[in-house]
């Protein structure tokens, strides 16, 4: 009799453990993979490197790929040095609340152009940054983004006195949210953009003309040497 009661007790304990495990599983959001980055080029052909002539601006975009259903998003965009200017940004096109009640981005779209300085927008004293912080919204109701989607387009310009060379624009403090709260990431991949700052177009044009002129002079000198009389012809 005692053994039978013990077996029933053990079975009951196993059932309770199983129900408890099921409850904990249902109450915990599953971790998901998410990839995000700043890109140049087109949405169908994103590029992780680009050229930026001094005095000109470049149009970039932030793109995400995930299996999660994202209702809210936040990140910091960090530029390499002081003096970069955020000329414009647009995220309403991609159904995020822009300049509205749910938009806590800094600066908001309506406050651009804006000079990006340290500790002005992103809250990090050692970084030159600005933030995106908004939810999916089409003007009437919240929107869930999933799969591959764009967060925002933005146009940026480097300071005119920046040395030529390679610089990076990257993202940090990436967080995504759904109806249950913050989404846990099993794997978070962040791609950075490499910007090659080159001389302004006028300087390139002058440099190209100089190269062409030098090549022409070299050809003329070579032609003249080939037509010069040889010593044997002089003696004849």
C-alpha positions as a Python dict, from the first residue, in 0.01 Angstrom:
ca = {
    (1, 'X'): (0, 0, 0),
    (2, 'X'): (281, 240, 90),
    (3, 'X'): (461, 173, -237),
    (4, 'X'): (141, 239, -433),
    (5, 'X'): (86, 570, -257),
    (6, 'X'): (446, 668, -321),
    (7, 'X'): (407, 595, -693),
    (8, 'X'): (93, 810, -710),
    (9, 'X'): (273, 1092, -529),
    (10, 'X'): (567, 1075, -770),
    (11, 'X'): (332, 1085, -1070),
    (12, 'X'): (149, 1383, -926),
    (13, 'X'): (480, 1565, -868),
    (14, 'X'): (585, 1504, -1230),
    (15, 'X'): (255, 1643, -1358),
    (16, 'X'): (298, 1955, -1144),
    (17, 'X'): (652, 2003, -1272),
    (18, 'X'): (533, 1965, -1630),
    (19, 'X'): (256, 2221, -1586),
    (20, 'X'): (499, 2460, -1417),
    (21, 'X'): (746, 2425, -1704),
    (22, 'X'): (470, 2489, -1958),
    (23, 'X'): (360, 2800, -1769),
    (24, 'X'): (714, 2938, -1755),
    (25, 'X'): (767, 2872, -2125),
    (26, 'X'): (446, 3050, -2222),
    (27, 'X'): (528, 3346, -1999),
    (28, 'X'): (875, 3407, -2142),
    (29, 'X'): (938, 3568, -2480),
    (30, 'X'): (1162, 3362, -2703),
    (31, 'X'): (1495, 3512, -2801),
    (32, 'X'): (1521, 3608, -3170),
    (33, 'X'): (1793, 3702, -3418),
    (34, 'X'): (1810, 4057, -3546),
    (35, 'X'): (2043, 4227, -3794),
    (36, 'X'): (2061, 4604, -3834),
    (37, 'X'): (2294, 4848, -4006),
    (38, 'X'): (2346, 5178, -4183),
    (39, 'X'): (2374, 5143, -4561),
    (40, 'X'): (2429, 5345, -4876),
    (41, 'X'): (2300, 5262, -5222),
    (42, 'X'): (1947, 5140, -5285),
    (43, 'X'): (1710, 4936, -5071),
    (44, 'X'): (1743, 4645, -5316),
    (45, 'X'): (2122, 4673, -5327),
    (46, 'X'): (2251, 4806, -4993),
    (47, 'X'): (2620, 4898, -4977),
    (48, 'X'): (2841, 4895, -4667),
    (49, 'X'): (3094, 5140, -4819),
    (50, 'X'): (3046, 5472, -4996),
    (51, 'X'): (3230, 5786, -5112),
    (52, 'X'): (3164, 6132, -4970),
    (53, 'X'): (3317, 6430, -5157),
    (54, 'X'): (3387, 6720, -4924),
    (55, 'X'): (3118, 6985, -4951),
    (56, 'X'): (2860, 6727, -5059),
    (57, 'X'): (2607, 6519, -4867),
    (58, 'X'): (2514, 6152, -4886),
    (59, 'X'): (2176, 5982, -4847),
    (60, 'X'): (2179, 5675, -4623),
    (61, 'X'): (1925, 5444, -4463),
    (62, 'X'): (1891, 5212, -4165),
    (63, 'X'): (1768, 4861, -4246),
    (64, 'X'): (1662, 4570, -4023),
    (65, 'X'): (1613, 4199, -4079),
    (66, 'X'): (1441, 3989, -3812),
    (67, 'X'): (1176, 3723, -3757),
    (68, 'X'): (1035, 3915, -3461),
    (69, 'X'): (728, 4134, -3476),
    (70, 'X'): (867, 4478, -3388),
    (71, 'X'): (635, 4752, -3262),
    (72, 'X'): (897, 4990, -3122),
    (73, 'X'): (1261, 5058, -3192),
    (74, 'X'): (1544, 5262, -3046),
    (75, 'X'): (1915, 5308, -3122),
    (76, 'X'): (2198, 5560, -3124),
    (77, 'X'): (2367, 5653, -3453),
    (78, 'X'): (2730, 5753, -3397),
    (79, 'X'): (2934, 5964, -3640),
    (80, 'X'): (3317, 5968, -3630),
    (81, 'X'): (3396, 6325, -3524),
    (82, 'X'): (3247, 6655, -3423),
    (83, 'X'): (3099, 6880, -3691),
    (84, 'X'): (2889, 6633, -3891),
    (85, 'X'): (2544, 6765, -3981),
    (86, 'X'): (2220, 6568, -3996),
    (87, 'X'): (2052, 6753, -4282),
    (88, 'X'): (1725, 6559, -4281),
    (89, 'X'): (1565, 6233, -4171),
    (90, 'X'): (1244, 6057, -4270),
    (91, 'X'): (1080, 5762, -4098),
    (92, 'X'): (712, 5843, -4147),
    (93, 'X'): (742, 5696, -4498),
    (94, 'X'): (818, 5360, -4338),
    (95, 'X'): (526, 5380, -4093),
    (96, 'X'): (699, 5499, -3778),
    (97, 'X'): (556, 5780, -3570),
    (98, 'X'): (738, 6098, -3677),
    (99, 'X'): (721, 6423, -3479),
    (100, 'X'): (418, 6285, -3296),
    (101, 'X'): (316, 6174, -2948),
    (102, 'X'): (512, 5845, -2967),
    (103, 'X'): (828, 5992, -3125),
    (104, 'X'): (1111, 6045, -2876),
    (105, 'X'): (1389, 6062, -3134),
    (106, 'X'): (1656, 6332, -3098),
    (107, 'X'): (1654, 6536, -3305),
    (108, 'X'): (1309, 6480, -3445),
    (109, 'X'): (1265, 6519, -3818),
    (110, 'X'): (1113, 6864, -3778),
    (111, 'X'): (1427, 6985, -3597),
    (112, 'X'): (1671, 6914, -3880),
    (113, 'X'): (1917, 7027, -4008),
    (114, 'X'): (2103, 6973, -3682),
    (115, 'X'): (2471, 6976, -3592),
    (116, 'X'): (2574, 6648, -3427),
    (117, 'X'): (2780, 6720, -3115),
    (118, 'X'): (2880, 6508, -2818),
    (119, 'X'): (2626, 6476, -2537),
    (120, 'X'): (2369, 6678, -2728),
    (121, 'X'): (2129, 6418, -2864),
    (122, 'X'): (2237, 6066, -2768),
    (123, 'X'): (2326, 6125, -2406),
    (124, 'X'): (2679, 5981, -2434),
    (125, 'X'): (2941, 6239, -2343),
    (126, 'X'): (3218, 6073, -2543),
    (127, 'X'): (3023, 6015, -2865),
    (128, 'X'): (2895, 6236, -3144),
    (129, 'X'): (2554, 6085, -3191),
    (130, 'X'): (2180, 6119, -3239),
    (131, 'X'): (1894, 5882, -3158),
    (132, 'X'): (1598, 5705, -3308),
    (133, 'X'): (1319, 5622, -3062),
    (134, 'X'): (971, 5564, -3201),
    (135, 'X'): (697, 5306, -3259),
    (136, 'X'): (533, 5169, -3569),
    (137, 'X'): (239, 5396, -3648),
    (138, 'X'): (46, 5475, -3964),
    (139, 'X'): (-131, 5780, -3823),
    (140, 'X'): (-425, 5582, -3687),
    (141, 'X'): (-296, 5264, -3526),
    (142, 'X'): (24, 5088, -3426),
    (143, 'X'): (205, 4887, -3692),
    (144, 'X'): (408, 4568, -3648),
    (145, 'X'): (724, 4545, -3859),
    (146, 'X'): (880, 4207, -3937),
    (147, 'X'): (1112, 4050, -4192),
    (148, 'X'): (1336, 4297, -4378),
    (149, 'X'): (1228, 4658, -4333),
    (150, 'X'): (1367, 5012, -4336),
    (151, 'X'): (1360, 5225, -4023),
    (152, 'X'): (1460, 5561, -4171),
    (153, 'X'): (1627, 5753, -4452),
    (154, 'X'): (1864, 6031, -4358),
    (155, 'X'): (2098, 6275, -4528),
    (156, 'X'): (2430, 6362, -4367),
    (157, 'X'): (2725, 6591, -4438),
    (158, 'X'): (3084, 6584, -4309),
    (159, 'X'): (3264, 6892, -4176),
    (160, 'X'): (3454, 7080, -4446),
    (161, 'X'): (3782, 7069, -4254),
    (162, 'X'): (3785, 6693, -4196),
    (163, 'X'): (4099, 6515, -4327),
    (164, 'X'): (4047, 6289, -4627),
    (165, 'X'): (4030, 5921, -4543),
    (166, 'X'): (3807, 5642, -4419),
    (167, 'X'): (3549, 5689, -4142),
    (168, 'X'): (3271, 5476, -3996),
    (169, 'X'): (2909, 5543, -3903),
    (170, 'X'): (2772, 5285, -3663),
    (171, 'X'): (2478, 5204, -3437),
    (172, 'X'): (2475, 5131, -3064),
    (173, 'X'): (2227, 5061, -2782),
    (174, 'X'): (1989, 4882, -3018),
    (175, 'X'): (1660, 4780, -2856),
    (176, 'X'): (1340, 4643, -3007),
    (177, 'X'): (998, 4609, -2844),
    (178, 'X'): (677, 4417, -2902),
    (179, 'X'): (343, 4418, -2722),
    (180, 'X'): (499, 4232, -2426),
    (181, 'X'): (795, 4464, -2377),
    (182, 'X'): (1161, 4448, -2478),
    (183, 'X'): (1254, 4173, -2723),
    (184, 'X'): (1537, 3942, -2621),
    (185, 'X'): (1806, 3888, -2884),
    (186, 'X'): (1956, 3545, -2932),
    (187, 'X'): (2196, 3710, -3176),
    (188, 'X'): (2231, 4079, -3262),
    (189, 'X'): (2432, 4167, -3572),
    (190, 'X'): (2518, 4535, -3627),
    (191, 'X'): (2672, 4640, -3959),
    (192, 'X'): (2870, 4964, -3978),
    (193, 'X'): (2909, 5189, -4280),
    (194, 'X'): (3254, 5286, -4409),
    (195, 'X'): (3267, 5636, -4559),
    (196, 'X'): (3561, 5735, -4779),
    (197, 'X'): (3590, 6114, -4759),
    (198, 'X'): (3749, 6242, -5080),
    (199, 'X'): (3832, 6590, -5219),
    (200, 'X'): (3547, 6802, -5345),
    (201, 'X'): (3442, 6752, -5710),
    (202, 'X'): (3621, 7067, -5832),
    (203, 'X'): (3950, 6945, -5687),
    (204, 'X'): (3902, 6604, -5849),
    (205, 'X'): (3831, 6769, -6184),
    (206, 'X'): (4147, 6982, -6160),
    (207, 'X'): (4351, 6680, -6055),
    (208, 'X'): (4216, 6477, -6347),
    (209, 'X'): (4301, 6756, -6591),
    (210, 'X'): (4655, 6768, -6455),
    (211, 'X'): (4693, 6392, -6501),
    (212, 'X'): (4565, 6413, -6859),
    (213, 'X'): (4799, 6705, -6934),
    (214, 'X'): (5099, 6522, -6787),
    (215, 'X'): (5015, 6209, -6986),
    (216, 'X'): (4990, 6419, -7306),
    (217, 'X'): (5329, 6580, -7241),
    (218, 'X'): (5484, 6238, -7182),
    (219, 'X'): (5348, 6112, -7514),
    (220, 'X'): (5480, 6421, -7696),
    (221, 'X'): (5827, 6380, -7543),
    (222, 'X'): (5829, 6014, -7637),
    (223, 'X'): (5728, 6092, -7994),
    (224, 'X'): (6001, 6356, -8027),
    (225, 'X'): (6266, 6113, -7904),
    (226, 'X'): (6153, 5850, -8154),
    (227, 'X'): (6187, 6103, -8442),
    (228, 'X'): (6532, 6232, -8340),
    (229, 'X'): (6817, 6135, -8582),
    (230, 'X'): (7048, 5857, -8468),
    (231, 'X'): (7427, 5902, -8469),
    (232, 'X'): (7465, 5671, -8770),
    (233, 'X'): (7223, 5878, -8976),
    (234, 'X'): (7420, 6194, -8895),
    (235, 'X'): (7745, 6042, -9026),
    (236, 'X'): (7580, 5934, -9347),
}
